[in-house]
Amino acid sequence: MIDYTLLTLAIALLAVTVLGKVRLHDWWIRACEFPRVQIVSLTVVVAVAALWLESDGLQMWVFAILAVVLALQLYRILPWTRLWPLQVQSAEPGQEDRCVTLMIANVLTPNRNSEGLIRQVQEHRPDVLLTLESDQWWGDQLDAAFGDWPTIIRVPLDNLYGMHLYSRLPLEEAEVSYLIQDDIPSIHGWLRLPSGDRVKLHAVHPRPPAPSESEESLWRDAELLLIGQQIHNDDYPAIVAGDLNDVAWSRTTRLFCRVSGMLDPRRGRGMFNSFHAERWYLRWPLDHVFTTEHFTLGRIERLAPFGSDHFPILTTLCFRPSRADEHEVPEADRDEHQEARENIREGKIREQDD
């Protein structure tokens, strides 16, 4: 009985692995891309258990299936380990006036431990604080602590997609946009660095593919790809930050990086899993900071939990366009640009129909 149980588990792991490669927007298919580390861990457990199988033939089949699963999963997750080359080069000292430190914090609307977050902001002193899922209550607490910051953009909502942005640096031409859906905001503007340079900041929190939110990932994908397309077409130095409700290694995120030409500072450094803060066995990188090739990385750090289901993420980026040629910029081919355009168009049409 145990022999066929292990074979069934191996086949199930392979099925989930293959489903993650299917080009459909259904939430349950896209969800297969999330738990790659968990699948690798379970694969190892099943492989160890298979050492005691009595049937050599069955054992060979189990090991063969598990080897395929392991190879496919590691191919996707190894770039987010220290075994991989850096995608964003490290910053050199002495460039402080060209640097910006961002803190991203999905606060979880029902969470009321604002002091836990405020203490960390006061300790780490970011230049920009971006909160997600922040409603009016959260906005009041943040205003009491940081209401004197020069730039504040408030989008308090009760639908889990509220946003607040506090910046010590000027945010010029700032605007709140509803790119795909009329209840999902995003914030865009030009950050003026102490050096006088301007870089475009896109703060986003698209709707996730989940039964309680959306049956498909189409709207999430369309919003990310629309921003990526704009960055590619206008060719400006940019930072995209927020809770993307997608993992770093997903098809959508990888397509976004190729379409936009943006880089992931975590590649070659670690996963910096920001979700789930309370369940260690269900963790993956959902909160992201992407950059164009104009930046180097000062630091990236996952901070302490404060009652939310997300950890805050702290990132320091330094504007160094003279080092842009040190980066290998991802590029989309013609078919990928066409796929992005089709996703954006379909997302907009679907929202109008709904």
N, C-alpha and C positions, 0 to 999 in steps of 0.2 A: 504493500500500500504506500509506504513512504517513497518508494522508487518513482511511482507515477505522480505523487504529490510534488516531488522536486521537479520532475519534467514539466508538469503543469505550471509551476511557478516560473520556470525558465522561459516557457513559451509566453506567459503573461508579460514578463519583463521585456521580451523581444517585441511583443505586440505594442506595448506602451511606447517603446523606443521608436518603432517605425511610425506610429500614429503622429508623433511629434514632428515628423518630416512631411506630413500631408499638407498640401497648400489649400486648406479650408479655414474659414473663420469661426467655425463652431467652437463654443467655449470649452467643451470637454476635450476637443482635439488640441486646442492651444494650451490647455492645462497640462498636457503631457510634456510640455517643454520645461515646466517649472522644476520638478523634483529630480533633476539629473543626479545630484549628489546623493540623494536618498536611494535612487535606483542603483547607483554604483555600490553603495553600502550593502543593499539587499542582495545584489549580485554576488558580492564576495561571501556573504553568509550562506547563500545557496550553494556556491562552489565548494565551500568548506564542508557543508553537510553532504555533498555528493561524493566526497572522498570515501564514504562508508557504503556506497551503493554496492550491492552484490553482483549485479549484472554489468559486465564490462561493456556490453553494447549500449545499454541504456546510459551508463555513465559517460561514454564517449559523446553521445548525443547531447546530454545535459551540458557537458563542458564546452562543446562546440557552439551551442546556442548562447551560453553565457559569455564566451569569448567575443562573439559578435556584439552582444549588448555592451560589454565593457569597452570594446574598441570604439563603438559609435558614441557612447556617452563621454568617454575621456577625450575624444576628438573635439567635443564642444566645450568641455569645462576646463581643460588644461590651460588655455590662454589666460584664465583668471587665477593662476597660481604662480608662485615664484619660479616655476620651471620654464616659464615662457619669457621671451624678450619683452622689455618695456615698450609700450606703444607711445606713451607720453614721457619724454625725457625729464630728468630731475632738474629743478631750478638751481642755479648757482647763487651763492650768497651775495648780498649787496644790491638787490633789485627790489627792495621793499616798496618803493614808490610806484612800481609797475605791477604790484601784486594785489589780489583781492581774495579775501577769505569769506567763503559762503558756508552757512549752516542751513541744512534742510531738516525740517522736523514735521513729520506727519503726526499730529497731536492726538488723533483719535477723538472725535467729537465728544463722546460721553465722558472721557477722561477729564478729571478736574484737578489734576496735580500740576497746575501751572507753575508753582514754585520750583518744581523739579527741573523744568525746562529753563525758567528764568535764571536760576543759579548757574546753569551751564553756559548760557549766553553771557552772563556777567564774568564767568571764569575765562572763557575762551575768546571773548571779545571779537566776534566776526564782524566783517564790514557789512555783510548782508545776511539777514535772517529771513528765511522763507518758511512759513508755516502752512500746512495743508490740513484740510478737514476742520479748519478753525471757524467757529460760528461767532455770534455776537459776544457771547460770554468770554470766549477766548480772546477776542479782540479787545474787550475791556481790560482784561488782565495784562495783556501785552502792552496796551497803551499806557497803563499805569506805570509800567517798568521802562518802556522805551518810547514813550510818546514824544520825547524831545529829540529823537533822531531826525536828521534833516529831511529824509524822504520816507514817506509812509504811504502805502497803497493798501486799502482795505476792501476786501470782497467777502464780507461775512455771509455765509449761507448755512441753512439747516439741512442741506441735502448731502452732506459729507464731501462737498467739493468747494467749500469756502477756502479762501486764500488770504494771507496777510504777508506783506513784504515790508521789512524795515531795513533801511540802508543808511549807513554813515556817509556813503558816497552819493553824489548827485546821480539821479536816474532821469535822464533827459528824454523827451518825447515819449514818456511812459503812457501806456494804454492797456486797458483790460479788454481782451477779445474773447469772443465765443466762436471759435474757428469752425467747429463742426456741429456741435449741439448747443442749443440755446440755454442749457442749464449747467454747462461745463466751462468755467472761465479759465483763462490763461493770462499771464502778465508779460508785457514786452516793453523794452526800453533800452536806451544807451547808457551804460555805466561810464561815468567819467572817473578815470583812475587819478590818483594823486600826481602822476607824471603828466597828466593832461590828455593822455590817450583815451579814445572811446572804444568800447566793445559792446556788442549787442547781447543782452540777457533775455533769454526766453524761459519763463517759469511755467511749468505745466503739471497737470494732474488729470490725465484722461480717464475715462470710464473703463473699469476692468471687465474682461470677459468672465462672467460668473453668473450662476442662475438667479441670484438676487439683484443683479445689476444689468447685465446684458447677455443675451443668448449667443452673441457673436463678439469677436474682437474687432470687427470692421471699423467702428467709430474710433476706438483707441488707435488702431493702425493708421487710419486716415489722418488723425490729428498730428501724430508724430511725423508721418511722411510729408504732410503739408508744410510743417516747419522745416524739415530737412530739405525739401525742394526749394523753399525760399532762400535758405542759407546757400545752397548750391548755386542758384541763379544769380543772386546778388553779390556773392563772393565777399562777405565781410567777416571780420573776426567775431566769433560768437561763442557763447556759453549756453548750453541747454541744461536746466536743472529742475528736479522735482521727483515726485513719485510717479513713475511711468506705468505702474501696474503691469510691468513686464520684466522678465529677467534679462540679465545682460547678454545671455547666449541665445536668446530666442531668434527665430527667423525674422520677425518684425524689427527687433532692435538692430540686428546685423544689417538688414536692408536699409534701415534709417541711417546707419553710420556710412554705408556705401553711397547712398543717394546724396547725403549732406556733405560727405568727406570729413566727418567728425571722428574724433579719437576718444577712447575710453581710458582715463588715467589709472583704472584698476588693473588693466591688462599687464601681466607680469609682476603684479604686486599682491594680489589677493582678491577674494570675492567681496569682502566687506558687506556681508549679509545684513540687511537692515530690517528684515521681516522674517520670522515672527519673534518679537522681543521676549515673549514668555515661553514659547514652545521651541526648545533648542533643536528638536528633531524635524521641525518644519521651517527651515530658514533658507532664504535665498535673497539675492540682491534686487530689490525693487526700487530703491531710491538712488537716483543717478545724477552724475555731473559729466556732461560731454563737452569737449572743446574742439575748436578748429586747430589747425597745425600751428597757430600763432602763439601757443601757450606752452609753458613748462609747468611742472608740478612741484610746489613747495612741500605739501603734505596732504595726506588723506587719512581720515581717522573715523572710526565708529565710536560714538560717545555712549555714555551710560543711559540705561533705560529710565523713563520717568512716568511710567504708568500707561503709555501708549503701546500699541502692538508693533510699533516701529521704533528702531533706534534712530537717534539723530546722526547725521553724517556731516562731518566738517572737512572742507577742502580748501586748500590755498592754491590758486593758480597765478602764474606770473606771465604777463604779456611780453613775449620775446619773439617778435616776428623775424628777427635776424637769425633765429635758430630753427626756423620752420623747415629747412631742408634736412634737419636731423630726424624728421618724422616720416614714416611711411604712411601716406594718406590712402585710406580705402577708396576705391572708385567703383561706381556702378556701371554695368554695361548697358547697352541700348534696351535690352529686354527688361532689365531691372528698373530702369527709369520709366518704361512703359507700364510695368506692374504697379509702380508707385502712383502714377497718374490715374490708373484705373481704380485703385483702392480709394484715392481721394475723391474721384468723381462719384463712385458708388456710395461712399460714405455720405457725401452731401445730398445725393438724390434720396437715399434711404431716410435721412433725417427729415427732408422735406415731406416725404410720403407719410412719415409717422406724425 
